[in-house]
Amino acid sequence: MAAAVERLAQEALSLSDQERAELARKLLVSLEGPPEEGVEAAWDVEIAKRVDRIGEGTAKGRPAEEVSRDIRARHE
């Protein structure tokens, strides 16, 4: 079994970034099971709302550095 996993890993590493990401997603879904019904659709709606707010200029963004600093501070 370990040899088969190693062979697959070597083949996977030869894929493009996009192909590896898709493979990783499929492998994770196979472990977790399919997403709950409606979750993807709900995220699509939320993403569309956020994009609209950015386009309208009503979104309040924060610099990535600030967000990263806040996250690090919480986990120290």
N, C-alpha and C positions, 0 to 999 in steps of 0.2 A: 504494500500500500504506500509506503513512504516513497518508493521510487516513482510511482505514478503521480503522487503529489508534486514531487520535485520536477518531473517532466512537464506537468501542467503549469507549474509556476514559471519555469523557464520560457515556455511558449507564451504565457500571459505577459511576461515582461518584455517580449518582443513586439507587443501590440502598441498602437498609438496611445497617447494619453486619453483621448476620448473613448477608445475601445476598452481600455483598462477600467475607466470609470464606469462604463456600462456593465462590464463583467462584474465588477465589484458590487454594483447595485443589485444585479441579479442574484449574486451569491448571498448578499445580506438578506434580500427578500426571501430566499429559500430557507434561511435560518429563522427568520422572524415570522414568516407567513405573510400573506398579502395584507396591505394596509386596510384599516377599517373602512367600511363602505362610506363614501362621501368625504373622506379626509382629503384626498387629492383635489376634489372639486372645491372644497372649502378653502384650501390653500390657493387654488387658482383665483378664486374670488378675492381673497385677501391681497394677493400679489397685485391684481389689477387695481384694487383700491389704492394701494401704496404707490403704484406707478402714476395713477391719476393725481394723487396729492402732490407728488414731486413735480409733475408737469404743470399743475396749477400754482405751484409755489407755496402751498399751504403746509407742506411737510416740514417738520422741525428735525433736521439732521444734526448729527454730532460727528466731529472728526474721529477717524478710526483710532488715532493715538489716544484720545481721551477715553474712548470706550475700552481700549486695551488696558489703559492705566487703571480704570475703575475695576475691571475684572481681576487684574493682578492684585489689587489692594484687598479685594474680598477674599482671595484665596491664600493670603500670606499668613 
